[in-house]
Amino acid sequence: MADKLSRYRSKRDPSRTPEPVPAEPAERPGTPEGPGHGGAFVIQEHHARSLHWDLRLEHDGVLASWAIPKGLPADPAVNHLAVHTEDHPMEYLTFHGEIPAGEYGGGAMTIWDHGTYESEKWSDREVKVVLRGSRASGRFVLFRTDGKNWMIHRMDPPARDPFPPLEPMLPVERARPPRDEEEYAFEFAWGGRRTLVPIDGGRTDAARAYPWLRPLAASFGSRSAVLDGEVVTLGGAEVLVCYDLLYDDGRSLLAEPYTARRAALEALGLSAARWQTAPSWPGQAAPVRRAAREQGLPGVVAKRLDSPYEPGPSKGWLLIPSSGTSGK
């Protein structure tokens, strides 16, 4: 029988990579053709030179494979590039680990999802499948475009809320803290450059202005998000200080109260040399204002605990200068 894994073997040295490298072509039954048939699938998150996801479908004794730079599309209106790669051995269904640097595909690989699929069509130019996994489910079609490129299209309705408009919520200036300060959380006004950071497919458009945000986006993997914060200079380096979360893992948080958004933001655990979660103190106007003044910050922002995220000026957020009258 033809060795479908010859290209796979030619790219790998079994003495240098933990990947499965069968010595001989495996004698396996072929996958039945036609609608209703299928087999196992796996999607691996691959932190190689460029983050991507590898979709592998059991077919004719091997795993037909595509590298998808932005992951499976969640919206049928947006197709994603799918690079057709070499067939992989069936043992790759359970592979995860660290491919050494310098080797083909070097980097960490984890199993993002696995399950079974049904084939509705399989040809040299079009593969239509129904995925049945815990994270990836639904109908998708992989189709070949002009040349060697492939795309993947979601055939089901959108799997997530649309991204929110990228317009920040702005505080209204006020000379003194609110009288009902127990209804507010108080945060520093950093005086930096307001920055919304949309993250999708492990990438962010904000990296065009701030290339150092690329590792932050990559750390999210397939999780989509929109962070709100400011770029400030701390210790001589630019740092993203995050203080709100507008969108998380396919769900818009705009209508959620500040407390829910804040809890979701803190759950992300954003803490690194170039990004951090801004501190917040419910009901503590005077000490936060005093600390802002001592640190030379322009003021504090009082955020009403029950306020939704409203793009544009909103009385749900109040900007109070660090100097001036401190009474209620």
N, C-alpha and C positions, 0 to 999 in steps of 0.2 A: 504494500500500500504506500501511497505517497506520504512523505514525512511532512506533515503540516506544521511541525514545530522547528523545521530547519532554520528559519529566520530567527526564531526566538533563541535557539541555542547559539547561533552565531554572534549574538549580542551579549552573551553572558558567560562568565567563567565560574563554574560551580565551586571552585576553590576560593573564590573571593566574594561571593554573594550568598546570602542565606536563602535566596529564592529557590523554589523547586526547579531543578533542571533534569528532567528525565533523560537517561542515557540513550534510550531507544524509542522509536515511535510506539506509542501505546496502542495496543489492540483494544479498541473500545467500540461499542455499537454506535452507529451514527444516529443523530437526532432525527426522528421522523419528520418528514416535510409536510407542509400543508396547514391550513387553519386548525386551531385547537391544540396543536402540539407545541412543545416548548421544552423547558427544563429548568435548571438552576441559574440564578444570576448573582453577581456580586458587584457592588460599587465600592471602590477603594478611594479614600482621600489620600492624595499623593503630594507631599511637600517636597517636590523635587526642585530643580532650578526655578521652575515656575509652578505655583500651586495649581493643581487640576484634580479632576475626578475621573477615575477609570471605570467605565461600564463594561462588564464582561458577561456575555450570554453563552450558555452551553449550546454548542451547535456542532454536530457531526464529530463528536469525540474530543473537541477542544473548546476553548473559550474564545469566541469572536470578541474583539476588543476595540473600544473607542476611547480616546482621551478627550474629556470635555472640560475645557478651561474654566468655564463658569458654572459647571454643574448642570443638573437637569433643569430645563426651563419651568418656572412655576406659572407663567402666563402664556397662553396660546398665541398671543399677539407678538411674542418675541421668541425667535428661534435662536438656538445657541450652536456655535461651532462644535463639531465632533470630528476629531482627527482619527481616521481609521488606522489602527496600529496592527502589529503582528499578532497572530493567534497565540494564546497562552495555554499552558497545560491545565488540565482539570484540577490539579493540586493547588492551583492559584486561587481557588474558591475560598480557601481558608487562610491564605497567606497574609501576614502582617509583620512588620518589623522595620529595621533600619537597613536600607541598601547603602553600602559604604560610599563615601564621597569619592568621586573619580570613576565609579562604575556607571554603566548605563542606567539611567533613572535614579541616580543616587539621591537619597533622602528618606524621610520617614513615611511609611505607608500604613494606614489603619483601615479597618473595614468600616465603612460608613453605613452600609446596609447590605442585606442579602435576603434572598427568598426564591420564589419561583416565578416563571413567566409563561405566558401563552403566546404563541406566534400566530399572527393573523396574515402575515405575508413575509416571505423571505426571498429576495432576489439579489443579484449583484449590485443593484442600484437603489433598493428600497427594503428596509426591514421594519415591519410594523408589529409591535408587541404590546402586551398588557402585563405590566409589572405588578407583582403581589409581594411587597415587602412591608416592613414596619415603618419605614420613613419614605420610601419611594413606592408609590402605587399609582395605577392609572394607565392610560393608553398613550403611547409615544410612537413616533415614527422617525427613523433615521433614514435620510435620503441623500443620495449623491448629487452634487451640483456639477457644474462644468469642471472638467479636470479631475483632480483627486480629492477635492474637498467634500466633506459631508456636513450635514446639519442635523440637529435633532429638534423635533417639534412636539409640543404637548397638544394632544387631541382633546383632552378633557377641559372643563371650565377652569378658570384660575384657581390655584391652590392657596392663594394668600391675598391679603388686602393689598391694594395698590400702594406704592410709596407715597408718603405725604408730600405736600408742596414744601420745597426747601426755602421757607421763609421763617426767620426766627421770631419767637415771642419776645416782645420788648417791654421793659418795665416803665412805669409812669413815675416821674420824679415827684418826691414828696419831702418836705422839710423835716418831718418828725416820724418816728415809728408809729404804727397803728395802735389804737387804744387796746384792741383785743389781740394783743400780741401772742396769746396762747393758740390762736387760730393760724399762726404763720410759722414757717421755718425761715431761719435767717442764715444767709450765706455771704461770703465776701464778694464785693464787686471788684473784679480783678483788674479792670482797666486794660485788658488785652484786646486781641483781634477776634471778634465773634466768629465762630466757625461751626458750621454744620457738617457732619461727617457721615455721608451715606455709605454703607458697606454692603456689598452684594457679591457673591461668588469669590469671597476672599480678596476683593479689591475695593478701592475707593477713589472717586474722582478728586477728593481733597488732596491726594498725593501729588497732583499736578503742581500745587502751590507748596506743599510740604511733603517732599519725598520720604521723609523719615516716618511718615504714617503708614507706609506700606506694610511693615511687620505687624502693626496693630490690625490692619484689615485682614492679613493672612491668618492671624491668630483666631479670627472668628470662623474660619473654615467656611462651611456652607450656610452659616447662620447670618441672616440679613438683619441690618440694624441701621438706625439713624441716630447718631449721637449729637448732642448740643453742648457747646462749651466755648472756651476761649483759648487761643494760643498766647501764652505769656512767656516771659523770659525769667527763668529761675536758675540760679547758679551759673549764669552765663550761657545757658542752652534754652532753646525753644521747647516748651512743654505744652501738651494739650491737657487742659483742666476740664474734665467732663462734669456737667451738672444736671443734665436731663437726658431722657431717652424717649424719642418720638415713635420709634418703630422697633419691634423686636421679634425676630424669628417668624416673619410673615404676618405679623399682627400690628395694626396701627394702634398706638397708645394715646393719640391726641385727645380722645374723649375721656380718658382715665384721669382720676384726680392726681394731683402732685404726689401724694403719699404712695400711690400704686406705682407711678412712674419711677419715683425715687427708689423704692424697694427693688424694682426690676433692674435699675441701673446698678445698685450696689451688688446685686446677685451676679453681675458680670465679672466682678473682681478685677476691675481695671486698675492695675498698679504696676508701673514699670518706670524706667528712667525717663522716658519721653512722654508718658501719659499717666494720668492719675484721676481718681474720682474726687471732686471737690468736697470738702467737709460741709456739713449742714447741721444747724442747731435749732430744733423746734423751740419756740417760745422764749428765746434768750436774746432779746434785742440789745440790751445795754452792754453785756460783756462782749458780744460779737462786734458791736460798733466800736467799742473801746479797743479791741484787738486790731481791727482794721485801721484805726487811727495810729496805733503804735507801730504798725507795719508799713505805714505810708500808703495804704490803699485808699482809693477814692471814696469808698463807702460800703454799704451792705445792701443786699437785695432781700426784701421780705417777700416770701412766696406763700400765698394762701394755700393751706393744706388741701382744700377741696377744689382747687382751681384746675380746669382742664388746660391743655396746651392750645393757646389761641395765637396763631401767627399774626404779627403786627403788634402795635401798642395795646396793652391790656392792664386793667386795674387789678388783675390777679397777682401781678408782680409790682412791687414798689421799690424804687431806687432811693435810698436815704443816704445823704452824705455822711462821711465819718465824723466831720466836725459840725458844730452848731448845737442847737437846743437838743438836749437828750431826754426831755420829759415826754410823756405820752400826750 
